[in-house]
Amino acid sequence: MSENYTVFTHVNPPTGSPIWARHDQEPFGGGCPTSLWTPRPLPLDRYELALPADMPTGEYVLEVGMYRWDSGERLPVSGEGADPAMRRLILTTIRGVR
């Protein structure tokens, strides 16, 4: 990639809004910008999300994707879990219980 992208991880309803938990950062805490990536496997990059105590009971999705920090434009997605319209990968559905 010639550009640097930020990874987003969000927990929100399937509609995409509101976001109840989020963690956005450059890969590996900024230590491995996407413009330096080469076609080789990367190590695991961890993201932690804290769910708020006032989060309503309901179904939520854990989603990930990448975007340009300067414009907010998300990269297209494909494959298992892809939501091309919202340019996100849905990893799983969770049930929030108060």
Secondary structure by P-SEA (a helix, b strand, c coil): ccbbbbbbbbbccccccccccccccccccccccccccccccccbbbbbbbbbcccccccccccccccccccccccccccccccccccbbbcbbbbbcc
